[in-house]
Amino acid sequence: MAGFAPRRWLLAEAESLRPAVFLDRDGTIAEEVGYLNHVSRFRMFPFAAQAILQLNHAKLPVIVITNQSGVARGYFPESLVGAVHELMTTQLAKEGAHTDALYYCPHKGDDACACRKPKPGMLERAAREHGLDLRRSFVVGDRYGDIELAHRVGARAILVRTGYGEGEIRWHSANWPVPPDFIADDLAAASEWIVRQPK
């Protein structure tokens, strides 16, 4: 019987891991403005806080994952990413909502990094640091790269029509290798769909 102990331990460990919701920032939580090079240009969608609060109430960790190549390109300092996150956190808190963590990739597309979406580095790091089960998690974004990221880790993929989303659907959906699991009008609709899914 002792030989079965490792298997029982592995099963228990797997069951202890939690699903999470990974949210893109620009175009999903906030308006897409190109390179957000000043904190005054951050404009959170009016529905975003309540959408995130719904996920909070469902006991789902909310993790923001964002590519910020403007850092590597010299368009803004790395400290700006933190300043924008602080502003977003403050605005969410006014409506009782919160995110559990933020991960960002400061690199350009041709840099040899493992974190720039759709590479899974940010999700894998979040899974290690927060005890998450990526296969039971959700990725929400406005670009097909977010959908590809979800597929790479076995998560469910949701494309929102805000930001670049509508253009992605209109001009590129015919060429998608694998479609998203759900297309939502916005983050509010995405959150409603997520909380209805079996855990």
Number of C-alpha atoms within 10 A of each C-alpha: 4 5 7 8 10 10 10 11 11 11 11 11 11 13 10 12 16 19 21 26 25 30 24 24 24 26 23 26 28 21 18 19 13 10 14 19 18 14 16 9 14 18 15 20 17 11 14 19 25 17 19 26 22 18 23 17 11 13 13 21 22 21 23 23 26 23 21 21 20 20 20 16 12 10 14 17 15 15 9 15 22 14 13 18 18 13 16 21 16 14 15 19 14 10 12 13 20 21 23 14 15 19 19 19 20 21 19 16 12 7 11 9 14 14 21 25 23 19 18 17 17 23 23 16 14 21 17 11 10 15 16 22 21 24 16 17 22 22 28 32 34 31 24 23 15 25 26 23 23 29 20 14 18 15 23 21 23 29 30 26 21 23 22 19 21 17 14 18 19 9 9 11 14 11 9 13 8 12 17 21 15 15 21 21 14 25 29 24 14 21 22 14 14 22 15 9 7 6 9
